[in-house]
Amino acid sequence: MEIEIGIGKTGRRAYGFDEVAIVPSRRTRDPDDVDISWEIDAWTFELPMLAASMDGVVSPASAIEIGKLGGLAVLNLEGLQTRYEDPEPVLDEIAALSDDKATRRMQELYREPIQEELIVRRIREVRDGGVIAAASLTPQRVAKYAPLVLEAELDILVIQGTVVSAEHVSTRTEPLNLKEFIANFDLPVIVGGCASYQTALHLMRTGAVGVLVGVGPGAACTSRGVLGIGVPQATAIADAAGARMEHLRETGWYVHVIADGGMRTGGDIAKAIACGADAVMIGSPLAKAYEAPGRGFHWGMATFHPDLPRGTRVATRRIGSLSEILVGPAHENDGTLNLFGALRTSMATTGYGSIKEFQKAEVIVAPAIKSEGKALQRAQHLGAQ
């Protein structure tokens, strides 16, 4: 339904995770009977998640640990890991910066050129850990570095930017033709982000195996304020899921919808899948892990942009191991630990046995869902605030 913004302009109402809720069905299940595994291309993962390609979240070491726990971590091939032989002192320095100096100094640190031999080395470090290796490049650098990821035997390439389209127009440079590139590339490709039905459908038509959905919802992203663009995640995911079904009808080819950003708790992850996602990409929840390379900080891929930063360095509290955060056990009651145990319990409580079934769950608009009857919790800063 269109809402009048003013004379000459209307807009759709869109919803975020805090404004919707999952409705229990007539059936419940034993959590042990619920299957939360996820398949993409030739691989099956026990957890329907990707760790975001953020330098404060994914290093080769943390990627290996996440892979062993059943997830998939995406290494940023344009980050500190490929600019510095030893990124540890740089990560120490970033963690020690004051808030007023962080962005300017990070811009300086990220001016160090990318070293091609480090791209190959970091990918091989992940592969040598015995897990599936995924890594990201921005569209502007894909053509230059694609041969290196093939040399390093990467498993999955993620082409990622604040917004990625299948139809980039430029009078200054030859833009990446996503459809042509993917058709001739030997690896499965995930692309994103996007936040609308039409853009998601166009990206699916490029031949990608997955599409990242989310423009600006991440905890460290400031694109919505800096650029004024974005769509709340519940609506963005549902729209992309609609595009997925249209593309499946057209071609018979199923493209995975991956919700990227805006999820802090297990409940958020459950809502993302109930809205239509096949899996989620998370960053800030994993930055709270003891093993995270950011030392209690995380920042997005556009934080250090030389002309117009669209991210910020965010401090967080380190609350547990990667294992505790992903699969438990939990010792906090705010939903930030055992994220995928929470997903399993949500699916069991509402009666759904698989991710595909859970995508069909009834969802309602419920602005009061987190506040109804919770005045005492809010007053005492307890539970999931």
C-alpha positions in Angstrom: 0.0 0.0 0.0 1.4 3.4 -1.0 1.5 6.1 1.7 1.4 9.7 0.7 4.7 11.4 1.7 3.4 14.8 0.2 1.8 16.1 -3.0 3.6 14.3 -5.8 5.4 11.7 -3.7 4.2 8.4 -2.3 6.1 5.5 -0.7 5.6 2.0 0.6 5.7 1.3 4.3 8.7 -0.9 5.1 9.5 -2.9 8.3 12.6 -3.8 10.3 13.1 -6.8 12.6 11.9 -5.0 15.7 8.5 -4.3 14.0 7.7 -7.9 13.1 7.2 -11.2 15.0 6.9 -14.9 14.1 3.5 -16.5 14.8 3.5 -20.0 16.5 1.7 -22.6 14.4 -0.6 -25.4 15.5 2.4 -27.7 15.8 5.6 -27.8 18.0 8.6 -30.0 17.5 11.5 -31.4 19.5 14.5 -29.1 18.8 16.7 -32.2 18.2 14.4 -33.0 15.2 15.0 -29.6 13.6 17.5 -29.4 10.7 19.1 -25.9 10.3 21.7 -27.0 7.8 22.1 -25.0 4.6 23.3 -26.0 1.1 24.9 -23.7 -1.5 26.5 -24.9 -4.7 28.4 -28.1 -3.8 28.6 -27.6 -0.1 26.5 -28.2 2.9 27.0 -26.2 6.1 25.6 -27.2 9.5 24.9 -23.5 10.3 23.1 -21.2 7.8 25.5 -18.3 8.3 28.4 -16.4 6.8 30.8 -14.3 8.9 31.0 -10.9 7.3 34.2 -9.9 5.5 35.2 -7.4 8.2 38.8 -7.1 9.4 37.7 -6.9 13.0 35.8 -10.2 12.6 37.5 -12.5 10.1 41.2 -13.5 10.0 42.5 -16.8 8.6 42.5 -18.2 12.2 38.9 -17.1 13.0 37.8 -18.3 9.5 39.1 -21.8 10.3 37.4 -21.8 13.7 34.1 -20.7 12.2 34.4 -23.3 9.5 35.0 -26.1 12.1 31.9 -25.0 13.9 29.8 -25.4 10.8 29.7 -21.9 9.3 31.4 -20.1 6.5 33.7 -17.1 7.0 34.4 -14.5 4.3 37.9 -13.0 4.3 38.3 -9.5 3.1 40.9 -9.6 0.3 41.3 -5.8 0.3 41.8 -5.5 4.1 44.6 -5.5 6.5 45.3 -9.2 6.0 46.5 -8.6 2.4 48.1 -5.2 3.0 50.4 -6.2 5.9 52.7 -9.2 6.3 51.9 -9.1 10.0 48.6 -7.3 10.6 48.6 -7.9 14.4 50.4 -4.6 15.3 48.0 -2.7 13.1 45.0 -4.3 14.7 46.5 -3.4 18.1 46.9 0.2 17.0 43.4 0.5 15.7 42.0 -0.9 19.0 44.0 1.7 21.0 42.8 4.7 18.9 40.6 7.3 20.5 37.2 7.8 18.9 38.1 11.3 17.5 41.2 9.9 15.7 40.0 6.5 14.6 38.6 7.2 11.1 41.5 9.5 10.0 44.2 7.1 11.2 42.4 4.1 9.6 42.3 5.9 6.3 46.1 6.2 6.6 46.6 2.6 7.6 44.5 1.3 4.6 46.6 3.3 2.1 49.2 0.6 2.4 49.0 -1.2 -1.0 47.5 -4.6 -1.4 50.2 -7.3 -1.8 49.2 -9.9 -4.4 51.3 -12.6 -2.8 49.4 -12.1 0.4 46.0 -12.7 -1.3 47.2 -16.1 -2.3 48.8 -16.8 1.0 45.8 -15.9 3.2 43.4 -18.0 1.1 45.8 -21.0 1.3 46.0 -20.5 5.1 42.3 -20.9 5.4 42.3 -23.9 3.0 45.1 -25.5 5.0 42.9 -25.3 8.0 40.7 -27.9 6.4 37.6 -25.7 5.8 35.8 -24.1 2.9 37.5 -20.9 1.9 35.4 -17.8 0.9 36.7 -14.3 0.3 35.4 -11.0 -0.9 36.4 -8.4 -3.5 34.7 -5.1 -4.4 33.5 -4.9 -8.1 36.2 -2.4 -8.9 39.0 -4.9 -8.1 37.5 -8.2 -9.3 39.1 -8.2 -12.7 42.5 -7.4 -11.3 42.6 -10.1 -8.6 40.3 -12.8 -10.0 43.3 -14.8 -11.4 44.9 -14.8 -8.0 41.9 -16.3 -6.2 41.9 -19.1 -8.8 45.6 -19.7 -8.3 45.0 -19.9 -4.5 42.1 -22.3 -5.1 39.4 -20.3 -3.4 36.1 -22.1 -3.0 33.6 -19.2 -3.1 34.0 -15.6 -4.3 31.9 -12.9 -2.8 31.6 -9.7 -4.9 30.5 -7.1 -2.3 29.9 -3.4 -2.0 27.6 -1.0 -0.2 25.3 -1.4 -3.2 26.0 -3.7 -6.2 24.0 -3.6 -9.3 23.9 -5.7 -12.5 23.9 -2.5 -14.5 26.6 -0.1 -13.4 27.0 2.9 -15.7 30.3 4.8 -16.0 31.7 7.3 -18.5 35.2 7.1 -16.9 35.9 3.4 -16.6 34.8 0.1 -18.1 32.5 -1.3 -15.5 32.5 -5.0 -14.4 29.9 -6.9 -16.5 28.7 -9.2 -13.7 26.8 -11.6 -16.0 29.7 -12.0 -18.4 32.3 -12.4 -15.5 30.2 -15.0 -13.6 29.5 -17.0 -16.8 33.2 -17.3 -17.5 34.5 -17.7 -14.0 35.3 -21.1 -12.6 34.0 -20.5 -9.0 30.5 -20.0 -7.6 29.9 -16.3 -6.9 27.8 -14.5 -4.3 27.0 -10.9 -5.0 25.5 -7.9 -3.1 24.3 -5.9 -1.4 20.9 -5.0 -2.6 17.6 -4.0 -0.9 14.8 -4.2 -3.5 12.9 -6.8 -5.6 14.1 -5.5 -9.0 17.8 -5.2 -8.0 17.7 -8.7 -6.4 16.1 -10.1 -9.5 18.7 -8.5 -11.8 21.5 -9.8 -9.7 20.0 -13.3 -9.7 20.0 -13.2 -13.5 23.8 -12.7 -13.6 24.2 -16.3 -12.6 25.2 -15.8 -9.0 24.5 -18.6 -6.6 23.6 -16.2 -3.8 22.5 -12.6 -3.3 23.4 -10.5 -0.2 20.4 -8.4 1.0 21.0 -5.4 3.1 22.0 -1.7 2.5 23.0 0.1 5.7 21.6 -2.1 8.5 25.0 -3.2 9.9 26.1 -1.9 13.3 29.2 -0.2 11.9 27.6 1.1 8.7 26.7 4.8 8.4 25.4 4.6 4.8 21.9 5.4 5.8 22.9 8.6 7.4 25.7 9.6 5.0 23.9 8.7 1.8 20.2 8.6 2.9 19.7 5.2 1.3 18.5 1.8 2.6 15.5 -0.4 3.3 14.6 -1.9 6.6 15.7 -5.6 6.6 12.4 -7.5 7.1 10.9 -5.8 4.0 14.2 -6.0 2.0 14.5 -9.8 2.7 10.8 -10.4 1.8 11.2 -8.5 -1.5 14.4 -10.4 -2.4 12.6 -13.7 -1.5 9.9 -12.7 -3.9 12.5 -12.1 -6.6 14.0 -15.5 -5.9 10.6 -17.2 -6.6 10.2 -15.2 -9.8 13.7 -16.2 -10.9 13.0 -19.8 -10.1 9.8 -19.7 -12.1 11.6 -18.1 -15.1 14.7 -20.3 -15.1 14.3 -23.3 -12.7 17.5 -22.1 -11.0 17.3 -21.4 -7.2 19.4 -18.5 -6.0 20.0 -18.2 -2.3 19.0 -15.0 -0.4 21.4 -14.1 2.3 20.4 -11.5 4.9 23.4 -9.2 5.4 23.4 -7.1 8.6 21.0 -5.8 11.2 21.0 -9.0 13.3 22.1 -8.8 16.9 20.3 -11.7 18.5 19.1 -15.2 17.7 15.6 -13.8 17.4 16.7 -11.4 14.7 18.2 -14.3 12.8 15.0 -16.3 13.2 13.0 -13.4 11.8 15.4 -13.0 8.9 14.8 -16.6 7.8 11.0 -16.4 8.5 10.9 -13.4 6.1 12.5 -15.5 3.4 16.3 -15.7 3.9 18.2 -18.9 3.3 21.1 -17.9 5.5 22.4 -14.8 7.3 25.7 -12.8 7.1 26.7 -11.5 10.6 29.5 -9.4 11.8 29.0 -7.5 15.0 27.8 -10.5 17.0 31.0 -12.3 16.1 33.1 -9.3 17.0 32.2 -10.1 20.6 34.2 -13.3 20.5 37.5 -13.7 22.3 39.0 -15.0 19.0 37.9 -12.0 16.9 40.9 -10.1 15.5 39.4 -6.7 16.3 40.2 -6.8 20.0 36.6 -5.8 20.9 36.2 -3.4 17.9 34.7 -3.9 14.5 34.3 -1.7 11.4 32.9 -2.0 7.9 34.6 -2.2 4.5 33.7 1.4 3.8 34.9 2.9 7.1 38.3 3.8 5.7 37.1 5.1 2.3 39.5 7.9 1.3 36.9 10.5 0.3 33.6 9.6 1.9 33.7 7.1 4.8 30.5 5.3 5.3 31.3 3.3 8.4 32.6 3.7 11.8 34.7 1.8 14.3 32.4 0.4 16.9 33.4 -0.8 20.4 31.8 -3.9 21.8 32.0 -6.1 24.9 33.8 -9.5 24.4 31.4 -12.0 25.9 32.4 -15.5 24.9 34.1 -17.8 22.5 33.1 -18.2 18.9 31.6 -21.6 19.9 29.5 -20.1 22.7 28.3 -17.3 20.4 27.3 -19.6 17.6 26.2 -22.8 19.2 26.3 -22.2 23.0 25.9 -22.9 25.8 24.7 -19.4 26.8 25.4 -17.7 30.1 23.6 -14.4 29.2 19.8 -13.9 28.8 19.9 -11.2 26.1 20.0 -13.5 23.0 23.6 -12.7 22.0 24.9 -16.2 22.8 24.0 -19.5 21.2 22.5 -17.7 18.2 21.8 -20.9 16.2 20.6 -22.8 19.2 18.0 -19.9 19.4 17.2 -20.4 15.7 16.7 -24.1 16.3 14.5 -23.5 19.3 12.4 -20.8 17.5 11.8 -23.3 14.6 10.9 -26.0 17.0 8.6 -23.8 19.0 6.7 -22.7 15.9 6.6 -26.2 14.4 9.0 -26.0 11.4 11.5 -28.7 10.7 13.8 -27.1 8.1 14.9 -23.7 6.8 12.8 -24.1 3.7 9.7 -24.8 5.9 10.5 -21.9 8.2 10.5 -19.5 5.3 6.8 -20.1 5.1 6.1 -19.2 8.7 3.4 -16.6 9.4 4.9 -13.2 10.2 2.9 -10.3 11.7 3.5 -6.6 12.1 4.0 -6.1 15.8 5.6 -2.8 16.9 5.0 -3.6 20.6 6.5 -7.1 20.5 9.6 -6.2 22.4 8.0 -3.8 24.9 4.7 -5.4 25.8 4.7 -6.3 29.4 8.5 -5.6 29.7 8.5 -2.3 31.6 10.4 -3.7 34.6 13.0 -5.3 32.3 13.5 -2.0 30.5 13.7 0.0 33.8 16.4 -2.3 35.1 18.2 -2.8 31.8 17.7 -6.6 31.8 17.1 -9.1 29.1 17.2 -8.2 25.4 17.0 -4.4 25.4 
